[in-house]
Amino acid sequence: MIKADLINKISKEMNISKQEAEAGVNLFFQTIKEAILRGEEIELRG
């Protein structure tokens, strides 16, 4: 799965535009990146 696949899936499942889904995906990855740069541990469970 690539980023575009994730955006398409979120857009379809949540009935939102691809632009809105892309904004959410970008925010998610940016938040993770910032946490890593601060030295925080990242855990994705479930």
N, CA, C and O atoms as a GROMACS GRO file, in nm:
protein
  184
    1MET      N    1   0.086  -0.118   0.000
    1MET     CA    2   0.000   0.000   0.000
    1MET      C    3   0.090   0.124   0.000
    1MET      O    4   0.186   0.133   0.077
    2ILE      N    5   0.057   0.216  -0.086
    2ILE     CA    6   0.129   0.343  -0.090
    2ILE      C    7   0.038   0.453  -0.036
    2ILE      O    8  -0.081   0.431  -0.014
    3LYS      N    9   0.095   0.570  -0.017
    3LYS     CA   10   0.020   0.682   0.040
    3LYS      C   11  -0.109   0.710  -0.038
    3LYS      O   12  -0.213   0.736   0.022
    4ALA      N   13  -0.103   0.707  -0.170
    4ALA     CA   14  -0.222   0.734  -0.252
    4ALA      C   15  -0.332   0.631  -0.226
    4ALA      O   16  -0.450   0.665  -0.225
    5ASP      N   17  -0.293   0.505  -0.205
    5ASP     CA   18  -0.392   0.401  -0.173
    5ASP      C   19  -0.461   0.432  -0.041
    5ASP      O   20  -0.583   0.418  -0.028
    6LEU      N   21  -0.383   0.474   0.056
    6LEU     CA   22  -0.438   0.508   0.188
    6LEU      C   23  -0.535   0.626   0.176
    6LEU      O   24  -0.643   0.624   0.235
    7ILE      N   25  -0.497   0.727   0.101
    7ILE     CA   26  -0.583   0.844   0.080
    7ILE      C   27  -0.714   0.803   0.013
    7ILE      O   28  -0.821   0.846   0.055
    8ASN      N   29  -0.705   0.721  -0.090
    8ASN     CA   30  -0.826   0.675  -0.160
    8ASN      C   31  -0.917   0.595  -0.067
    8ASN      O   32  -1.039   0.614  -0.068
    9LYS      N   33  -0.860   0.507   0.013
    9LYS     CA   34  -0.938   0.424   0.105
    9LYS      C   35  -1.009   0.511   0.209
    9LYS      O   36  -1.128   0.492   0.235
   10ILE      N   37  -0.937   0.605   0.268
   10ILE     CA   38  -0.996   0.693   0.369
   10ILE      C   39  -1.105   0.778   0.306
   10ILE      O   40  -1.212   0.794   0.364
   11SER      N   41  -1.079   0.832   0.188
   11SER     CA   42  -1.177   0.914   0.118
   11SER      C   43  -1.307   0.836   0.095
   11SER      O   44  -1.416   0.887   0.121
   12LYS      N   45  -1.293   0.714   0.048
   12LYS     CA   46  -1.410   0.631   0.018
   12LYS      C   47  -1.485   0.591   0.146
   12LYS      O   48  -1.606   0.605   0.154
   13GLU      N   49  -1.411   0.541   0.244
   13GLU     CA   50  -1.474   0.489   0.366
   13GLU      C   51  -1.539   0.599   0.451
   13GLU      O   52  -1.640   0.576   0.516
   14MET      N   53  -1.480   0.719   0.449
   14MET     CA   54  -1.532   0.828   0.532
   14MET      C   55  -1.621   0.924   0.453
   14MET      O   56  -1.676   1.019   0.508
   15ASN      N   57  -1.635   0.895   0.322
   15ASN     CA   58  -1.718   0.979   0.235
   15ASN      C   59  -1.674   1.126   0.241
   15ASN      O   60  -1.755   1.217   0.258
   16ILE      N   61  -1.542   1.146   0.225
   16ILE     CA   62  -1.486   1.280   0.221
   16ILE      C   63  -1.405   1.293   0.092
   16ILE      O   64  -1.376   1.193   0.026
   17SER      N   65  -1.369   1.415   0.057
   17SER     CA   66  -1.292   1.436  -0.065
   17SER      C   67  -1.151   1.380  -0.049
   17SER      O   68  -1.101   1.363   0.062
   18LYS      N   69  -1.088   1.354  -0.162
   18LYS     CA   70  -0.950   1.307  -0.158
   18LYS      C   71  -0.859   1.414  -0.098
   18LYS      O   72  -0.760   1.382  -0.032
   19GLN      N   73  -0.893   1.540  -0.121
   19GLN     CA   74  -0.813   1.649  -0.065
   19GLN      C   75  -0.821   1.649   0.088
   19GLN      O   76  -0.721   1.670   0.156
   20GLU      N   77  -0.940   1.625   0.141
   20GLU     CA   78  -0.957   1.618   0.287
   20GLU      C   79  -0.884   1.497   0.344
   20GLU      O   80  -0.818   1.507   0.448
   21ALA      N   81  -0.895   1.385   0.276
   21ALA     CA   82  -0.825   1.265   0.322
   21ALA      C   83  -0.674   1.285   0.317
   21ALA      O   84  -0.603   1.243   0.409
   22GLU      N   85  -0.626   1.348   0.212
   22GLU     CA   86  -0.482   1.373   0.199
   22GLU      C   87  -0.434   1.465   0.311
   22GLU      O   88  -0.326   1.444   0.366
   23ALA      N   89  -0.513   1.566   0.344
   23ALA     CA   90  -0.476   1.656   0.452
   23ALA      C   91  -0.464   1.580   0.584
   23ALA      O   92  -0.372   1.604   0.662
   24GLY      N   93  -0.557   1.488   0.609
   24GLY     CA   94  -0.552   1.407   0.730
   24GLY      C   95  -0.432   1.315   0.733
   24GLY      O   96  -0.365   1.303   0.836
   25VAL      N   97  -0.403   1.251   0.622
   25VAL     CA   98  -0.287   1.162   0.613
   25VAL      C   99  -0.158   1.241   0.632
   25VAL      O  100  -0.069   1.199   0.705
   26ASN      N  101  -0.149   1.356   0.567
   26ASN     CA  102  -0.030   1.440   0.582
   26ASN      C  103  -0.012   1.485   0.727
   26ASN      O  104   0.100   1.485   0.779
   27LEU      N  105  -0.121   1.524   0.791
   27LEU     CA  106  -0.114   1.565   0.931
   27LEU      C  107  -0.067   1.450   1.019
   27LEU      O  108   0.016   1.469   1.108
   28PHE      N  109  -0.120   1.331   0.995
   28PHE     CA  110  -0.079   1.213   1.071
   28PHE      C  111   0.071   1.190   1.059
   28PHE      O  112   0.141   1.177   1.160
   29PHE      N  113   0.122   1.186   0.936
   29PHE     CA  114   0.264   1.160   0.916
   29PHE      C  115   0.351   1.274   0.970
   29PHE      O  116   0.459   1.248   1.023
   30GLN      N  117   0.306   1.397   0.957
   30GLN     CA  118   0.382   1.510   1.009
   30GLN      C  119   0.390   1.502   1.162
   30GLN      O  120   0.495   1.531   1.220
   31THR      N  121   0.281   1.465   1.225
   31THR     CA  122   0.278   1.452   1.371
   31THR      C  123   0.374   1.343   1.417
   31THR      O  124   0.446   1.361   1.515
   32ILE      N  125   0.375   1.230   1.347
   32ILE     CA  126   0.467   1.121   1.380
   32ILE      C  127   0.611   1.167   1.361
   32ILE      O  128   0.697   1.141   1.445
   33LYS      N  129   0.638   1.235   1.250
   33LYS     CA  130   0.773   1.283   1.221
   33LYS      C  131   0.822   1.377   1.331
   33LYS      O  132   0.935   1.365   1.377
   34GLU      N  133   0.738   1.469   1.372
   34GLU     CA  134   0.776   1.564   1.476
   34GLU      C  135   0.804   1.494   1.608
   34GLU      O  136   0.898   1.530   1.679
   35ALA      N  137   0.724   1.394   1.641
   35ALA     CA  138   0.746   1.318   1.765
   35ALA      C  139   0.880   1.244   1.760
   35ALA      O  140   0.953   1.241   1.858
   36ILE      N  141   0.911   1.185   1.646
   36ILE     CA  142   1.039   1.114   1.630
   36ILE      C  143   1.155   1.212   1.646
   36ILE      O  144   1.254   1.181   1.712
   37LEU      N  145   1.143   1.329   1.586
   37LEU     CA  146   1.249   1.428   1.596
   37LEU      C  147   1.270   1.478   1.739
   37LEU      O  148   1.380   1.521   1.774
   38ARG      N  149   1.165   1.471   1.821
   38ARG     CA  150   1.176   1.507   1.962
   38ARG      C  151   1.229   1.391   2.046
   38ARG      O  152   1.248   1.404   2.167
   39GLY      N  153   1.252   1.279   1.981
   39GLY     CA  154   1.305   1.162   2.050
   39GLY      C  155   1.199   1.077   2.118
   39GLY      O  156   1.232   0.990   2.199
   40GLU      N  157   1.074   1.100   2.086
   40GLU     CA  158   0.966   1.022   2.146
   40GLU      C  159   0.956   0.885   2.081
   40GLU      O  160   0.989   0.867   1.964
   41GLU      N  161   0.909   0.789   2.159
   41GLU     CA  162   0.885   0.655   2.108
   41GLU      C  163   0.747   0.652   2.043
   41GLU      O  164   0.651   0.707   2.096
   42ILE      N  165   0.738   0.586   1.929
   42ILE     CA  166   0.611   0.576   1.856
   42ILE      C  167   0.563   0.432   1.863
   42ILE      O  168   0.638   0.339   1.833
   43GLU      N  169   0.438   0.414   1.902
   43GLU     CA  170   0.376   0.281   1.904
   43GLU      C  171   0.242   0.290   1.834
   43GLU      O  172   0.158   0.374   1.867
   44LEU      N  173   0.221   0.202   1.738
   44LEU     CA  174   0.093   0.193   1.669
   44LEU      C  175   0.037   0.055   1.700
   44LEU      O  176   0.083  -0.045   1.644
   45ARG      N  177  -0.061   0.050   1.786
   45ARG     CA  178  -0.117  -0.079   1.829
   45ARG      C  179  -0.258  -0.096   1.776
   45ARG      O  180  -0.328   0.001   1.745
   46GLY      N  181  -0.298  -0.221   1.767
   46GLY     CA  182  -0.436  -0.252   1.730
   46GLY      C  183  -0.451  -0.254   1.587
   46GLY      O  184  -0.561  -0.278   1.537
   0.00000   0.00000   0.00000
